[in-house]
Amino acid sequence: MRVLASICMVVVLAAGATQTRAHQAASGWDYPFECCSGADCAQIDAGAVRENPSGFVVTIAPGRHPMWPTERREPLILEIPYQKARASPDGLWHLCINDAGELLCFFSPGGDS
Protein backbone atom coordinates (compact mmCIF):
# COMPACT_ATOMS: atom_id res chain seq x y z
CA MET A 1 0.00 0.00 0.00
CA ARG A 2 2.85 2.42 0.84
CA VAL A 3 4.51 1.71 -2.50
CA LEU A 4 1.30 2.59 -4.34
CA ALA A 5 0.93 5.80 -2.32
CA SER A 6 4.55 6.73 -3.09
CA ILE A 7 4.04 6.12 -6.80
CA CYS A 8 0.89 8.25 -6.78
CA MET A 9 2.75 11.07 -5.02
CA VAL A 10 5.56 10.98 -7.61
CA VAL A 11 3.04 11.12 -10.47
CA VAL A 12 1.22 14.08 -8.88
CA LEU A 13 4.48 15.97 -8.31
CA ALA A 14 5.68 15.28 -11.86
CA ALA A 15 2.38 16.51 -13.31
CA GLY A 16 2.58 19.66 -11.20
CA ALA A 17 6.14 20.33 -12.35
CA THR A 18 5.08 20.42 -15.99
CA GLN A 19 2.31 22.89 -15.15
CA THR A 20 4.72 25.47 -13.71
CA ARG A 21 6.99 25.66 -16.77
CA ALA A 22 7.20 29.09 -18.37
CA HIS A 23 6.18 29.52 -21.99
CA GLN A 24 8.43 29.86 -25.00
CA ALA A 25 9.34 32.78 -27.21
CA ALA A 26 8.26 32.46 -30.83
CA SER A 27 11.83 31.54 -31.78
CA GLY A 28 11.76 28.58 -29.38
CA TRP A 29 13.72 29.55 -26.26
CA ASP A 30 12.08 29.32 -22.83
CA TYR A 31 11.42 32.50 -20.92
CA PRO A 32 12.80 32.09 -17.37
CA PHE A 33 10.21 30.99 -14.83
CA GLU A 34 10.75 34.09 -12.67
CA CYS A 35 9.77 36.28 -15.64
CA CYS A 36 6.66 34.57 -16.79
CA SER A 37 3.53 32.71 -15.79
CA GLY A 38 2.18 31.93 -19.23
CA ALA A 39 1.37 35.24 -20.94
CA ASP A 40 3.61 37.83 -19.27
CA CYS A 41 6.40 37.77 -21.88
CA ALA A 42 6.36 38.71 -25.54
CA GLN A 43 8.65 39.91 -28.28
CA ILE A 44 8.33 43.65 -28.83
CA ASP A 45 9.11 45.83 -31.84
CA ALA A 46 12.54 47.44 -31.96
CA GLY A 47 10.75 50.77 -32.56
CA ALA A 48 9.24 50.51 -29.06
CA VAL A 49 12.70 50.80 -27.48
CA ARG A 50 14.80 53.94 -27.11
CA GLU A 51 18.20 53.97 -25.51
CA ASN A 52 19.36 56.76 -23.21
CA PRO A 53 22.49 57.23 -21.07
CA SER A 54 21.07 55.27 -18.11
CA GLY A 55 19.27 52.47 -19.95
CA PHE A 56 16.20 51.95 -22.08
CA VAL A 57 12.81 53.61 -22.43
CA VAL A 58 10.19 51.17 -23.66
CA THR A 59 6.84 52.41 -24.95
CA ILE A 60 4.12 49.81 -25.46
CA ALA A 61 1.02 50.98 -27.29
CA PRO A 62 -2.29 49.41 -26.24
CA GLY A 63 -2.65 46.03 -27.96
CA ARG A 64 1.06 45.60 -28.70
CA HIS A 65 1.74 43.22 -25.78
CA PRO A 66 -0.50 40.47 -24.36
CA MET A 67 -0.45 42.08 -20.92
CA TRP A 68 -1.23 45.58 -22.27
CA PRO A 69 -4.43 44.99 -24.29
CA THR A 70 -6.29 47.38 -26.55
CA GLU A 71 -8.69 48.21 -23.69
CA ARG A 72 -5.91 50.30 -22.15
CA ARG A 73 -6.28 53.90 -23.19
CA GLU A 74 -2.68 55.05 -22.75
CA PRO A 75 0.65 53.59 -23.78
CA LEU A 76 2.80 51.94 -21.13
CA ILE A 77 6.14 53.69 -20.68
CA LEU A 78 8.88 51.92 -18.74
CA GLU A 79 12.34 53.22 -17.89
CA ILE A 80 14.64 50.23 -17.58
CA PRO A 81 18.21 50.68 -16.28
CA TYR A 82 20.99 48.84 -18.10
CA GLN A 83 21.60 46.56 -15.10
CA LYS A 84 18.06 45.17 -15.37
CA ALA A 85 18.49 44.13 -19.02
CA ARG A 86 19.23 40.50 -19.81
CA ALA A 87 20.84 39.06 -22.93
CA SER A 88 18.28 38.07 -25.53
CA PRO A 89 18.93 34.49 -26.72
CA ASP A 90 17.46 35.17 -30.18
CA GLY A 91 18.82 38.71 -30.71
CA LEU A 92 15.36 40.29 -30.48
CA TRP A 93 13.68 42.53 -27.90
CA HIS A 94 11.40 40.85 -25.34
CA LEU A 95 9.42 42.34 -22.46
CA CYS A 96 7.80 40.56 -19.51
CA ILE A 97 5.27 42.60 -17.52
CA ASN A 98 2.42 41.81 -15.18
CA ASP A 99 -1.17 42.96 -15.80
CA ALA A 100 -0.47 46.22 -13.93
CA GLY A 101 2.34 47.02 -16.39
CA GLU A 102 5.13 46.42 -13.87
CA LEU A 103 8.44 45.14 -15.21
CA LEU A 104 9.26 41.48 -14.61
CA CYS A 105 12.09 40.97 -17.15
CA PHE A 106 13.53 42.73 -20.18
CA PHE A 107 15.68 41.11 -22.88
CA SER A 108 17.97 43.20 -25.05
CA PRO A 109 19.73 41.99 -28.22
CA GLY A 110 22.83 43.91 -27.17
CA GLY A 111 23.50 41.63 -24.22
CA ASP A 112 23.32 42.23 -20.51
CA SER A 113 25.33 44.25 -18.08
C-alpha positions as CSV (number, residue, x, y, z in Angstrom):
1,M,0.0,0.0,0.0
2,R,2.8,2.4,0.8
3,V,4.5,1.7,-2.5
4,L,1.3,2.6,-4.3
5,A,0.9,5.8,-2.3
6,S,4.6,6.7,-3.1
7,I,4.0,6.1,-6.8
8,C,0.9,8.3,-6.8
9,M,2.7,11.1,-5.0
10,V,5.6,11.0,-7.6
11,V,3.0,11.1,-10.5
12,V,1.2,14.1,-8.9
13,L,4.5,16.0,-8.3
14,A,5.7,15.3,-11.9
15,A,2.4,16.5,-13.3
16,G,2.6,19.7,-11.2
17,A,6.1,20.3,-12.4
18,T,5.1,20.4,-16.0
19,Q,2.3,22.9,-15.2
20,T,4.7,25.5,-13.7
21,R,7.0,25.7,-16.8
22,A,7.2,29.1,-18.4
23,H,6.2,29.5,-22.0
24,Q,8.4,29.9,-25.0
25,A,9.3,32.8,-27.2
26,A,8.3,32.5,-30.8
27,S,11.8,31.5,-31.8
28,G,11.8,28.6,-29.4
29,W,13.7,29.5,-26.3
30,D,12.1,29.3,-22.8
31,Y,11.4,32.5,-20.9
32,P,12.8,32.1,-17.4
33,F,10.2,31.0,-14.8
34,E,10.8,34.1,-12.7
35,C,9.8,36.3,-15.6
36,C,6.7,34.6,-16.8
37,S,3.5,32.7,-15.8
38,G,2.2,31.9,-19.2
39,A,1.4,35.2,-20.9
40,D,3.6,37.8,-19.3
41,C,6.4,37.8,-21.9
42,A,6.4,38.7,-25.5
43,Q,8.6,39.9,-28.3
44,I,8.3,43.7,-28.8
45,D,9.1,45.8,-31.8
46,A,12.5,47.4,-32.0
47,G,10.8,50.8,-32.6
48,A,9.2,50.5,-29.1
49,V,12.7,50.8,-27.5
50,R,14.8,53.9,-27.1
51,E,18.2,54.0,-25.5
52,N,19.4,56.8,-23.2
53,P,22.5,57.2,-21.1
54,S,21.1,55.3,-18.1
55,G,19.3,52.5,-19.9
56,F,16.2,51.9,-22.1
57,V,12.8,53.6,-22.4
58,V,10.2,51.2,-23.7
59,T,6.8,52.4,-24.9
60,I,4.1,49.8,-25.5
61,A,1.0,51.0,-27.3
62,P,-2.3,49.4,-26.2
63,G,-2.6,46.0,-28.0
64,R,1.1,45.6,-28.7
65,H,1.7,43.2,-25.8
66,P,-0.5,40.5,-24.4
67,M,-0.4,42.1,-20.9
68,W,-1.2,45.6,-22.3
69,P,-4.4,45.0,-24.3
70,T,-6.3,47.4,-26.5
71,E,-8.7,48.2,-23.7
72,R,-5.9,50.3,-22.1
73,R,-6.3,53.9,-23.2
74,E,-2.7,55.1,-22.7
75,P,0.7,53.6,-23.8
76,L,2.8,51.9,-21.1
77,I,6.1,53.7,-20.7
78,L,8.9,51.9,-18.7
79,E,12.3,53.2,-17.9
80,I,14.6,50.2,-17.6
81,P,18.2,50.7,-16.3
82,Y,21.0,48.8,-18.1
83,Q,21.6,46.6,-15.1
84,K,18.1,45.2,-15.4
85,A,18.5,44.1,-19.0
86,R,19.2,40.5,-19.8
87,A,20.8,39.1,-22.9
88,S,18.3,38.1,-25.5
89,P,18.9,34.5,-26.7
90,D,17.5,35.2,-30.2
91,G,18.8,38.7,-30.7
92,L,15.4,40.3,-30.5
93,W,13.7,42.5,-27.9
94,H,11.4,40.8,-25.3
95,L,9.4,42.3,-22.5
96,C,7.8,40.6,-19.5
97,I,5.3,42.6,-17.5
98,N,2.4,41.8,-15.2
99,D,-1.2,43.0,-15.8
100,A,-0.5,46.2,-13.9
101,G,2.3,47.0,-16.4
102,E,5.1,46.4,-13.9
103,L,8.4,45.1,-15.2
104,L,9.3,41.5,-14.6
105,C,12.1,41.0,-17.2
106,F,13.5,42.7,-20.2
107,F,15.7,41.1,-22.9
108,S,18.0,43.2,-25.0
109,P,19.7,42.0,-28.2
110,G,22.8,43.9,-27.2
111,G,23.5,41.6,-24.2
112,D,23.3,42.2,-20.5
113,S,25.3,44.3,-18.1
